[in-house]
Amino acid sequence: MAKPPQEERSVILQKAVKRPYGVKLILRTITAGTLGNLADTCISMQSGTILRFKEADSAPWQGGYGLEARLEGFPTPAASEDAGRRLVQAFLWTAISKRTSIQLTYQSYEPVYVFERNRGPSLEVKAYSDVLANSKAVTDELHHYFFELPDPVDSVLLSMEIFAGARLESSERAAYLAMVSALEPLAAAQSLGQEVGAFVDQCIQSLKEKDCIDSAVKASLRGRLAYLKSESIRGALKRLVQERLPNSSAAWNVVDEAYALRSEIVHTGKPSDLDTDIQEKSKDLEDVVMDLYRSYMSTSS
């Protein structure tokens, strides 16, 4: 049976060994005031647990404001994890309902992680570094590309914009999803031909004649059937890769695997194989996407 909140809080504060676990969440907001200047504040939760806030460490190149939230006072790691997911949900809905923005910082496939309150780091060192590009080399390339590249194509510009910004996402998972999504503007679906179109029209006509099907369901099915006249996104991408990169037999396999992995992440939040190296998959996909862009940027294409 759960203790009354006041009694539970007393145990958390006075007998930390009985409630040794907590959960940490780090997020970024636009400014410190976006969520009400929460740094260095503390909330006594209805359950008796304690929610503490402090300003999170930020690298010099990170924009916005970092906030660290620690929910403390759990007897087991599992209880901490469950509460952590509720904390994430509470933060997201608070931000959405207030029409403001927050960005979760990921350590793994979950934005929260469990810690032991009674264990502190014996030594902690933080350092930041920056790689300085050669400004002349950058400006020379800009000047060269401005005059030498072919006329811009809207779909390619959109794809490149999504891809170029992908690595600024807050986690490897989000960056990977953006990189895969950057392919879609390039995938212009083509008609599957007159015979396929005629067959689909017959199916649509047959659907119209079915009085036993609800009209709203009919309308939905009619729209879905109409899409069958053209390639799927996957089919359009396969054709694109094969046409643009005819000498790369492995390119389509990389893209196909990327779409399958994206589907897993979108539907379950993580890959089915947790040992999947997202960084390695990102690098493989990056190589293929850059080859595709090179084919568009070539004046001979």
Phi and psi in degrees as GROMACS dihedral restraints (atoms count N, CA, C in turn):
[ dihedral_restraints ]
;  ai    aj    ak    al  type     phi  dphi    fc
    3     4     5     6     1   -69.5    20    10
    4     5     6     7     1   141.3    20    10
    6     7     8     9     1   -76.6    20    10
    7     8     9    10     1   156.3    20    10
    9    10    11    12     1   -58.0    20    10
   10    11    12    13     1   147.5    20    10
   12    13    14    15     1   -51.4    20    10
   13    14    15    16     1   -42.5    20    10
   15    16    17    18     1   -65.5    20    10
   16    17    18    19     1   -40.6    20    10
   18    19    20    21     1   -68.9    20    10
   19    20    21    22     1   -41.1    20    10
   21    22    23    24     1   -62.4    20    10
   22    23    24    25     1   -41.9    20    10
   24    25    26    27     1   -63.8    20    10
   25    26    27    28     1   -36.6    20    10
   27    28    29    30     1   -63.7    20    10
   28    29    30    31     1   -40.4    20    10
   30    31    32    33     1   -64.5    20    10
   31    32    33    34     1   -43.9    20    10
   33    34    35    36     1   -60.1    20    10
   34    35    36    37     1   -42.3    20    10
   36    37    38    39     1   -80.9    20    10
   37    38    39    40     1   -35.6    20    10
   39    40    41    42     1  -101.3    20    10
   40    41    42    43     1   -22.2    20    10
   42    43    44    45     1  -131.0    20    10
   43    44    45    46     1    68.2    20    10
   45    46    47    48     1   -58.0    20    10
   46    47    48    49     1   -28.7    20    10
   48    49    50    51     1   -65.4    20    10
   49    50    51    52     1   -23.5    20    10
   51    52    53    54     1   -80.1    20    10
   52    53    54    55     1   -25.5    20    10
   54    55    56    57     1  -130.8    20    10
   55    56    57    58     1    68.9    20    10
   57    58    59    60     1   -81.5    20    10
   58    59    60    61     1    -8.2    20    10
   60    61    62    63     1  -108.4    20    10
   61    62    63    64     1   150.3    20    10
   63    64    65    66     1  -144.2    20    10
   64    65    66    67     1   176.1    20    10
   66    67    68    69     1  -134.4    20    10
   67    68    69    70     1   140.2    20    10
   69    70    71    72     1  -117.4    20    10
   70    71    72    73     1   140.2    20    10
   72    73    74    75     1  -133.6    20    10
   73    74    75    76     1   131.1    20    10
   75    76    77    78     1  -117.2    20    10
   76    77    78    79     1   131.4    20    10
   78    79    80    81     1  -139.1    20    10
   79    80    81    82     1   165.9    20    10
   81    82    83    84     1  -123.3    20    10
   82    83    84    85     1   140.2    20    10
   84    85    86    87     1  -123.3    20    10
   85    86    87    88     1   175.5    20    10
   87    88    89    90     1   -68.2    20    10
   88    89    90    91     1   -49.8    20    10
   90    91    92    93     1  -139.1    20    10
   91    92    93    94     1   169.6    20    10
   93    94    95    96     1   -61.0    20    10
   94    95    96    97     1   -31.2    20    10
   96    97    98    99     1   -83.0    20    10
   97    98    99   100     1    -5.9    20    10
   99   100   101   102     1   -56.1    20    10
  100   101   102   103     1   -41.1    20    10
  102   103   104   105     1  -111.0    20    10
  103   104   105   106     1    20.7    20    10
  105   106   107   108     1    91.3    20    10
  106   107   108   109     1    28.9    20    10
  108   109   110   111     1    52.0    20    10
  109   110   111   112     1    60.7    20    10
  111   112   113   114     1   -79.8    20    10
  112   113   114   115     1   -14.9    20    10
  114   115   116   117     1   -54.0    20    10
  115   116   117   118     1   138.0    20    10
  117   118   119   120     1    66.7    20    10
  118   119   120   121     1    23.7    20    10
  120   121   122   123     1  -110.6    20    10
  121   122   123   124     1   165.5    20    10
  123   124   125   126     1  -142.9    20    10
  124   125   126   127     1   137.1    20    10
  126   127   128   129     1  -121.4    20    10
  127   128   129   130     1   131.3    20    10
  129   130   131   132     1   -86.5    20    10
  130   131   132   133     1   112.6    20    10
  132   133   134   135     1   -77.8    20    10
  133   134   135   136     1   157.6    20    10
  135   136   137   138     1   -60.1    20    10
  136   137   138   139     1   -28.3    20    10
  138   139   140   141     1   -79.2    20    10
  139   140   141   142     1   -10.2    20    10
  141   142   143   144     1   104.1    20    10
  142   143   144   145     1   -20.0    20    10
  144   145   146   147     1   -69.4    20    10
  145   146   147   148     1   167.7    20    10
  147   148   149   150     1  -122.1    20    10
  148   149   150   151     1   128.0    20    10
  150   151   152   153     1  -108.5    20    10
  151   152   153   154     1   116.8    20    10
  153   154   155   156     1  -113.0    20    10
  154   155   156   157     1   147.7    20    10
  156   157   158   159     1  -125.4    20    10
  157   158   159   160     1   145.6    20    10
  159   160   161   162     1  -152.3    20    10
  160   161   162   163     1   160.0    20    10
  162   163   164   165     1   -68.3    20    10
  163   164   165   166     1   132.2    20    10
  165   166   167   168     1   -84.4    20    10
  166   167   168   169     1   149.7    20    10
  168   169   170   171     1   -63.9    20    10
  169   170   171   172     1   142.3    20    10
  171   172   173   174     1  -132.1    20    10
  172   173   174   175     1   138.4    20    10
  174   175   176   177     1   -72.0    20    10
  175   176   177   178     1   153.2    20    10
  177   178   179   180     1   -56.6    20    10
  178   179   180   181     1   -27.7    20    10
  180   181   182   183     1   -90.2    20    10
  181   182   183   184     1    -4.1    20    10
  183   184   185   186     1   -80.9    20    10
  184   185   186   187     1   132.1    20    10
  186   187   188   189     1   -88.3    20    10
  187   188   189   190     1   170.3    20    10
  189   190   191   192     1    75.6    20    10
  190   191   192   193     1  -159.0    20    10
  192   193   194   195     1  -128.4    20    10
  193   194   195   196     1   131.4    20    10
  195   196   197   198     1   -94.5    20    10
  196   197   198   199     1   135.0    20    10
  198   199   200   201     1  -130.6    20    10
  199   200   201   202     1   131.8    20    10
  201   202   203   204     1  -108.4    20    10
  202   203   204   205     1   128.9    20    10
  204   205   206   207     1  -116.7    20    10
  205   206   207   208     1   130.3    20    10
  207   208   209   210     1  -122.4    20    10
  208   209   210   211     1   120.3    20    10
  210   211   212   213     1  -103.5    20    10
  211   212   213   214     1   115.7    20    10
  213   214   215   216     1  -118.7    20    10
  214   215   216   217     1   149.9    20    10
  216   217   218   219     1   113.4    20    10
  217   218   219   220     1    49.6    20    10
  219   220   221   222     1  -121.5    20    10
  220   221   222   223     1   145.3    20    10
  222   223   224   225     1   -79.0    20    10
  223   224   225   226     1   -23.2    20    10
  225   226   227   228     1  -136.6    20    10
  226   227   228   229     1   155.4    20    10
  228   229   230   231     1   -60.6    20    10
  229   230   231   232     1   -36.9    20    10
  231   232   233   234     1   -62.8    20    10
  232   233   234   235     1   -40.8    20    10
  234   235   236   237     1   -64.2    20    10
  235   236   237   238     1   -36.9    20    10
  237   238   239   240     1   -63.7    20    10
  238   239   240   241     1   -44.5    20    10
  240   241   242   243     1   -61.0    20    10
  241   242   243   244     1   -45.3    20    10
  243   244   245   246     1   -60.0    20    10
  244   245   246   247     1   -43.7    20    10
  246   247   248   249     1   -67.8    20    10
  247   248   249   250     1   -33.9    20    10
  249   250   251   252     1   -62.0    20    10
  250   251   252   253     1   -40.9    20    10
  252   253   254   255     1   -64.9    20    10
  253   254   255   256     1   -37.8    20    10
  255   256   257   258     1   -67.3    20    10
  256   257   258   259     1   -35.3    20    10
  258   259   260   261     1   -65.8    20    10
  259   260   261   262     1   -43.0    20    10
  261   262   263   264     1   -59.1    20    10
  262   263   264   265     1   -48.0    20    10
  264   265   266   267     1   -59.8    20    10
  265   266   267   268     1   -41.5    20    10
  267   268   269   270     1   -64.5    20    10
  268   269   270   271     1   -42.3    20    10
  270   271   272   273     1   -64.7    20    10
  271   272   273   274     1   -46.0    20    10
  273   274   275   276     1   -62.7    20    10
  274   275   276   277     1   -44.9    20    10
  276   277   278   279     1   -70.9    20    10
  277   278   279   280     1   -34.5    20    10
  279   280   281   282     1   -59.8    20    10
  280   281   282   283     1   -46.7    20    10
  282   283   284   285     1   -64.4    20    10
  283   284   285   286     1   -45.1    20    10
  285   286   287   288     1   -65.0    20    10
  286   287   288   289     1   -43.8    20    10
  288   289   290   291     1   -67.7    20    10
  289   290   291   292     1   -26.0    20    10
  291   292   293   294     1   -91.5    20    10
  292   293   294   295     1     3.0    20    10
  294   295   296   297     1    55.5    20    10
  295   296   297   298     1    44.3    20    10
  297   298   299   300     1  -126.1    20    10
  298   299   300   301     1   178.2    20    10
  300   301   302   303     1  -118.2    20    10
  301   302   303   304     1   137.8    20    10
  303   304   305   306     1  -135.1    20    10
  304   305   306   307     1   157.6    20    10
  306   307   308   309     1  -132.6    20    10
  307   308   309   310     1   123.9    20    10
  309   310   311   312     1   -80.2    20    10
  310   311   312   313     1   142.0    20    10
  312   313   314   315     1  -103.1    20    10
  313   314   315   316     1   123.7    20    10
  315   316   317   318     1   -99.4    20    10
  316   317   318   319     1   138.0    20    10
  318   319   320   321     1   -99.5    20    10
  319   320   321   322     1   -25.1    20    10
  321   322   323   324     1  -150.8    20    10
  322   323   324   325     1  -141.8    20    10
  324   325   326   327     1   -82.6    20    10
  325   326   327   328     1    -4.4    20    10
  327   328   329   330     1  -119.1    20    10
  328   329   330   331     1   144.4    20    10
  330   331   332   333     1   -77.8    20    10
  331   332   333   334     1   -12.7    20    10
  333   334   335   336     1  -112.0    20    10
  334   335   336   337     1   154.5    20    10
  336   337   338   339     1  -143.5    20    10
  337   338   339   340     1   149.0    20    10
  339   340   341   342     1   -83.9    20    10
  340   341   342   343     1   143.2    20    10
  342   343   344   345     1  -136.5    20    10
  343   344   345   346     1   161.6    20    10
  345   346   347   348     1   -98.0    20    10
  346   347   348   349     1   123.0    20    10
  348   349   350   351     1   -64.4    20    10
  349   350   351   352     1   -30.1    20    10
  351   352   353   354     1   -87.9    20    10
  352   353   354   355     1     2.1    20    10
  354   355   356   357     1  -119.3    20    10
  355   356   357   358     1   123.1    20    10
  357   358   359   360     1  -114.8    20    10
  358   359   360   361     1   159.4    20    10
  360   361   362   363     1   -66.8    20    10
  361   362   363   364     1   134.0    20    10
  363   364   365   366     1   -75.0    20    10
  364   365   366   367     1   -29.8    20    10
  366   367   368   369     1  -150.8    20    10
  367   368   369   370     1   132.8    20    10
  369   370   371   372     1  -133.4    20    10
  370   371   372   373     1   125.4    20    10
  372   373   374   375     1  -128.1    20    10
  373   374   375   376     1   133.6    20    10
  375   376   377   378     1  -125.3    20    10
  376   377   378   379     1   138.2    20    10
  378   379   380   381     1  -146.6    20    10
  379   380   381   382     1   148.4    20    10
  381   382   383   384     1  -129.1    20    10
  382   383   384   385     1   145.5    20    10
  384   385   386   387     1  -137.8    20    10
  385   386   387   388     1   163.8    20    10
  387   388   389   390     1  -140.2    20    10
  388   389   390   391     1   144.1    20    10
  390   391   392   393     1  -101.6    20    10
  391   392   393   394     1   120.5    20    10
  393   394   395   396     1   -91.4    20    10
  394   395   396   397     1   113.8    20    10
  396   397   398   399     1   -74.2    20    10
  397   398   399   400     1   153.7    20    10
  399   400   401   402     1   -73.5    20    10
  400   401   402   403     1   114.5    20    10
  402   403   404   405     1   -63.1    20    10
  403   404   405   406     1   -35.2    20    10
  405   406   407   408     1   -67.5    20    10
  406   407   408   409     1   -40.4    20    10
  408   409   410   411     1   -63.4    20    10
  409   410   411   412     1   -39.6    20    10
  411   412   413   414     1   -65.3    20    10
  412   413   414   415     1   -47.8    20    10
  414   415   416   417     1   -68.1    20    10
  415   416   417   418     1   -33.6    20    10
  417   418   419   420     1   -63.2    20    10
  418   419   420   421     1   -42.5    20    10
  420   421   422   423     1   -66.0    20    10
  421   422   423   424     1   -43.8    20    10
  423   424   425   426     1   -57.3    20    10
  424   425   426   427     1   -46.1    20    10
  426   427   428   429     1   -63.3    20    10
  427   428   429   430     1   -44.9    20    10
  429   430   431   432     1   -63.3    20    10
  430   431   432   433     1   -49.0    20    10
  432   433   434   435     1   -67.3    20    10
  433   434   435   436     1   -32.1    20    10
  435   436   437   438     1   -57.7    20    10
  436   437   438   439     1   -40.7    20    10
  438   439   440   441     1   -95.0    20    10
  439   440   441   442     1   -26.6    20    10
  441   442   443   444     1   -96.7    20    10
  442   443   444   445     1   -22.7    20    10
  444   445   446   447     1   -73.9    20    10
  445   446   447   448     1   154.1    20    10
  447   448   449   450     1   -68.5    20    10
  448   449   450   451     1   171.5    20    10
  450   451   452   453     1   -59.3    20    10
  451   452   453   454     1   140.1    20    10
  453   454   455   456     1   -63.7    20    10
  454   455   456   457     1   144.9    20    10
  456   457   458   459     1  -116.2    20    10
  457   458   459   460     1   129.1    20    10
  459   460   461   462     1   -55.4    20    10
  460   461   462   463     1   -44.8    20    10
  462   463   464   465     1   -64.9    20    10
  463   464   465   466     1   -37.4    20    10
  465   466   467   468     1   -71.0    20    10
  466   467   468   469     1   -39.8    20    10
  468   469   470   471     1   -61.3    20    10
  469   470   471   472     1   -43.1    20    10
  471   472   473   474     1   -62.9    20    10
  472   473   474   475     1   -45.1    20    10
  474   475   476   477     1   -59.3    20    10
  475   476   477   478     1   -46.1    20    10
  477   478   479   480     1   -66.0    20    10
  478   479   480   481     1   -36.4    20    10
  480   481   482   483     1   -62.9    20    10
  481   482   483   484     1   -45.0    20    10
  483   484   485   486     1   -63.9    20    10
  484   485   486   487     1   -43.9    20    10
  486   487   488   489     1   -67.8    20    10
  487   488   489   490     1   -42.9    20    10
  489   490   491   492     1   -64.4    20    10
  490   491   492   493     1   -29.3    20    10
  492   493   494   495     1   -93.0    20    10
  493   494   495   496     1    -3.4    20    10
  495   496   497   498     1   -60.1    20    10
  496   497   498   499     1   -42.3    20    10
  498   499   500   501     1   -74.4    20    10
  499   500   501   502     1    -3.8    20    10
  501   502   503   504     1   -86.7    20    10
  502   503   504   505     1    -2.5    20    10
  504   505   506   507     1   -65.7    20    10
  505   506   507   508     1   163.6    20    10
  507   508   509   510     1   -79.2    20    10
  508   509   510   511     1   -12.3    20    10
  510   511   512   513     1  -147.3    20    10
  511   512   513   514     1   161.4    20    10
  513   514   515   516     1   -59.8    20    10
  514   515   516   517     1   -38.5    20    10
  516   517   518   519     1   -62.7    20    10
  517   518   519   520     1   -48.0    20    10
  519   520   521   522     1   -65.1    20    10
  520   521   522   523     1   -38.7    20    10
  522   523   524   525     1   -63.3    20    10
  523   524   525   526     1   -42.0    20    10
  525   526   527   528     1   -64.7    20    10
  526   527   528   529     1   -43.1    20    10
  528   529   530   531     1   -60.6    20    10
  529   530   531   532     1   -40.1    20    10
  531   532   533   534     1   -66.9    20    10
  532   533   534   535     1   -39.9    20    10
  534   535   536   537     1   -62.6    20    10
  535   536   537   538     1   -42.3    20    10
  537   538   539   540     1   -67.6    20    10
  538   539   540   541     1   -40.6    20    10
  540   541   542   543     1   -63.4    20    10
  541   542   543   544     1   -26.9    20    10
  543   544   545   546     1   -63.4    20    10
  544   545   546   547     1   -18.9    20    10
  546   547   548   549     1   -74.9    20    10
  547   548   549   550     1   -27.9    20    10
  549   550   551   552     1   -62.8    20    10
  550   551   552   553     1   -39.0    20    10
  552   553   554   555     1   -60.9    20    10
  553   554   555   556     1   -20.5    20    10
  555   556   557   558     1   -83.2    20    10
  556   557   558   559     1   -16.3    20    10
  558   559   560   561     1   -89.9    20    10
  559   560   561   562     1    82.0    20    10
  561   562   563   564     1   -83.7    20    10
  562   563   564   565     1   107.8    20    10
  564   565   566   567     1   -67.1    20    10
  565   566   567   568     1   136.7    20    10
  567   568   569   570     1  -107.8    20    10
  568   569   570   571     1   157.9    20    10
  570   571   572   573     1   -63.6    20    10
  571   572   573   574     1   145.0    20    10
  573   574   575   576     1   -88.0    20    10
  574   575   576   577     1     5.1    20    10
  576   577   578   579     1   108.0    20    10
  577   578   579   580     1   166.5    20    10
  579   580   581   582     1   -64.3    20    10
  580   581   582   583     1   -39.9    20    10
  582   583   584   585     1   -64.3    20    10
  583   584   585   586     1   -43.7    20    10
  585   586   587   588     1   -64.5    20    10
  586   587   588   589     1   -42.3    20    10
  588   589   590   591     1   -60.7    20    10
  589   590   591   592     1   -41.9    20    10
  591   592   593   594     1   -65.5    20    10
  592   593   594   595     1   -40.2    20    10
  594   595   596   597     1   -63.9    20    10
  595   596   597   598     1   -42.6    20    10
  597   598   599   600     1   -64.0    20    10
  598   599   600   601     1   -40.8    20    10
  600   601   602   603     1   -60.2    20    10
  601   602   603   604     1   -39.2    20    10
  603   604   605   606     1   -63.1    20    10
  604   605   606   607     1   -40.3    20    10
  606   607   608   609     1   -64.3    20    10
  607   608   609   610     1   -41.0    20    10
  609   610   611   612     1   -65.3    20    10
  610   611   612   613     1   -41.1    20    10
  612   613   614   615     1   -64.3    20    10
  613   614   615   616     1   -41.1    20    10
  615   616   617   618     1   -62.7    20    10
  616   617   618   619     1   -38.3    20    10
  618   619   620   621     1   -63.3    20    10
  619   620   621   622     1   -41.4    20    10
  621   622   623   624     1   -59.0    20    10
  622   623   624   625     1   -32.9    20    10
  624   625   626   627     1   -81.4    20    10
  625   626   627   628     1    -6.5    20    10
  627   628   629   630     1   -87.0    20    10
  628   629   630   631     1    98.2    20    10
  630   631   632   633     1   -74.1    20    10
  631   632   633   634     1   -16.3    20    10
  633   634   635   636     1   -79.5    20    10
  634   635   636   637     1    -7.3    20    10
  636   637   638   639     1   -99.1    20    10
  637   638   639   640     1   133.4    20    10
  639   640   641   642     1   -56.5    20    10
  640   641   642   643     1   143.3    20    10
  642   643   644   645     1   -62.6    20    10
  643   644   645   646     1   -37.6    20    10
  645   646   647   648     1   -66.4    20    10
  646   647   648   649     1   -40.4    20    10
  648   649   650   651     1   -65.9    20    10
  649   650   651   652     1   -39.6    20    10
  651   652   653   654     1   -57.9    20    10
  652   653   654   655     1   -46.6    20    10
  654   655   656   657     1   -61.1    20    10
  655   656   657   658     1   -40.9    20    10
  657   658   659   660     1   -65.2    20    10
  658   659   660   661     1   -46.3    20    10
  660   661   662   663     1   -64.5    20    10
  661   662   663   664     1   -38.3    20    10
  663   664   665   666     1   -60.7    20    10
  664   665   666   667     1   -44.0    20    10
  666   667   668   669     1   -64.6    20    10
  667   668   669   670     1   -40.4    20    10
  669   670   671   672     1   -68.9    20    10
  670   671   672   673     1   -36.8    20    10
  672   673   674   675     1   -65.9    20    10
  673   674   675   676     1   -38.7    20    10
  675   676   677   678     1   -59.1    20    10
  676   677   678   679     1   -33.6    20    10
  678   679   680   681     1   -66.5    20    10
  679   680   681   682     1   -20.5    20    10
  681   682   683   684     1   -70.7    20    10
  682   683   684   685     1    -8.9    20    10
  684   685   686   687     1   -74.0    20    10
  685   686   687   688     1   -18.4    20    10
  687   688   689   690     1  -119.4    20    10
  688   689   690   691     1   166.8    20    10
  690   691   692   693     1   -59.5    20    10
  691   692   693   694     1   152.7    20    10
  693   694   695   696     1   -75.9    20    10
  694   695   696   697     1   166.5    20    10
  696   697   698   699     1   -58.2    20    10
  697   698   699   700     1   -42.5    20    10
  699   700   701   702     1   -61.8    20    10
  700   701   702   703     1   -43.5    20    10
  702   703   704   705     1   -64.5    20    10
  703   704   705   706     1   -40.1    20    10
  705   706   707   708     1   -66.0    20    10
  706   707   708   709     1   -38.9    20    10
  708   709   710   711     1   -66.6    20    10
  709   710   711   712     1   -39.7    20    10
  711   712   713   714     1   -61.5    20    10
  712   713   714   715     1   -45.6    20    10
  714   715   716   717     1   -62.3    20    10
  715   716   717   718     1   -43.2    20    10
  717   718   719   720     1   -58.5    20    10
  718   719   720   721     1   -48.8    20    10
  720   721   722   723     1   -64.2    20    10
  721   722   723   724     1   -42.2    20    10
  723   724   725   726     1   -68.1    20    10
  724   725   726   727     1   -34.6    20    10
  726   727   728   729     1   -76.1    20    10
  727   728   729   730     1   -41.0    20    10
  729   730   731   732     1   -81.9    20    10
  730   731   732   733     1   -30.4    20    10
  732   733   734   735     1  -126.5    20    10
  733   734   735   736     1    63.2    20    10
  735   736   737   738     1   -65.1    20    10
  736   737   738   739     1   -21.2    20    10
  738   739   740   741     1   -96.2    20    10
  739   740   741   742     1     5.2    20    10
  741   742   743   744     1  -114.4    20    10
  742   743   744   745     1    97.9    20    10
  744   745   746   747     1   -70.2    20    10
  745   746   747   748     1   -24.4    20    10
  747   748   749   750     1   -89.8    20    10
  748   749   750   751     1   -12.8    20    10
  750   751   752   753     1   -59.6    20    10
  751   752   753   754     1   -46.8    20    10
  753   754   755   756     1   -65.2    20    10
  754   755   756   757     1   -36.8    20    10
  756   757   758   759     1   -60.0    20    10
  757   758   759   760     1   -39.3    20    10
  759   760   761   762     1   -64.6    20    10
  760   761   762   763     1   -45.7    20    10
  762   763   764   765     1   -66.6    20    10
  763   764   765   766     1   -43.0    20    10
  765   766   767   768     1   -61.8    20    10
  766   767   768   769     1   -43.1    20    10
  768   769   770   771     1   -64.7    20    10
  769   770   771   772     1   -38.0    20    10
  771   772   773   774     1   -63.1    20    10
  772   773   774   775     1   -41.3    20    10
  774   775   776   777     1   -68.2    20    10
  775   776   777   778     1   -36.9    20    10
  777   778   779   780     1   -65.8    20    10
  778   779   780   781     1   -41.6    20    10
  780   781   782   783     1   -67.8    20    10
  781   782   783   784     1   -39.8    20    10
  783   784   785   786     1   -60.3    20    10
  784   785   786   787     1   -41.1    20    10
  786   787   788   789     1   -61.1    20    10
  787   788   789   790     1   -42.6    20    10
  789   790   791   792     1   -61.1    20    10
  790   791   792   793     1   -45.7    20    10
  792   793   794   795     1   -67.1    20    10
  793   794   795   796     1   -42.4    20    10
  795   796   797   798     1   -64.6    20    10
  796   797   798   799     1   -38.0    20    10
  798   799   800   801     1   -88.7    20    10
  799   800   801   802     1   -26.5    20    10
  801   802   803   804     1  -123.0    20    10
  802   803   804   805     1    -9.2    20    10
  804   805   806   807     1    88.3    20    10
  805   806   807   808     1    -8.3    20    10
  807   808   809   810     1  -161.8    20    10
  808   809   810   811     1   163.0    20    10
  810   811   812   813     1   -68.8    20    10
  811   812   813   814     1   154.1    20    10
  813   814   815   816     1   -64.2    20    10
  814   815   816   817     1   -32.5    20    10
  816   817   818   819     1  -100.9    20    10
  817   818   819   820     1   106.7    20    10
  819   820   821   822     1   -69.7    20    10
  820   821   822   823     1   -10.4    20    10
  822   823   824   825     1   -85.6    20    10
  823   824   825   826     1    -0.1    20    10
  825   826   827   828     1   -58.3    20    10
  826   827   828   829     1   128.3    20    10
  828   829   830   831     1   -89.2    20    10
  829   830   831   832     1    98.8    20    10
  831   832   833   834     1   -62.7    20    10
  832   833   834   835     1   -36.3    20    10
  834   835   836   837     1   -61.6    20    10
  835   836   837   838     1   -43.7    20    10
  837   838   839   840     1   -66.2    20    10
  838   839   840   841     1   -42.3    20    10
  840   841   842   843     1   -63.5    20    10
  841   842   843   844     1   -37.8    20    10
  843   844   845   846     1   -63.2    20    10
  844   845   846   847     1   -41.5    20    10
  846   847   848   849     1   -65.0    20    10
  847   848   849   850     1   -43.2    20    10
  849   850   851   852     1   -60.9    20    10
  850   851   852   853     1   -45.1    20    10
  852   853   854   855     1   -66.7    20    10
  853   854   855   856     1   -39.8    20    10
  855   856   857   858     1   -58.4    20    10
  856   857   858   859     1   -42.1    20    10
  858   859   860   861     1   -60.9    20    10
  859   860   861   862     1   -42.8    20    10
  861   862   863   864     1   -68.6    20    10
  862   863   864   865     1   -45.2    20    10
  864   865   866   867     1   -63.4    20    10
  865   866   867   868     1   -39.7    20    10
  867   868   869   870     1   -64.9    20    10
  868   869   870   871     1   -36.1    20    10
  870   871   872   873     1   -65.0    20    10
  871   872   873   874     1   -38.4    20    10
  873   874   875   876     1   -62.6    20    10
  874   875   876   877     1   -46.1    20    10
  876   877   878   879     1   -62.2    20    10
  877   878   879   880     1   -38.2    20    10
  879   880   881   882     1   -60.0    20    10
  880   881   882   883     1   -36.0    20    10
  882   883   884   885     1   -67.6    20    10
  883   884   885   886     1   -31.8    20    10
  885   886   887   888     1   -78.2    20    10
  886   887   888   889     1   -33.5    20    10
  888   889   890   891     1   -80.5    20    10
  889   890   891   892     1   -14.4    20    10
  891   892   893   894     1   -71.1    20    10
  892   893   894   895     1   133.9    20    10
  894   895   896   897     1   -71.1    20    10
  895   896   897   898     1   -13.2    20    10
  897   898   899   900     1   -94.0    20    10
  898   899   900   901     1    -3.0    20    10
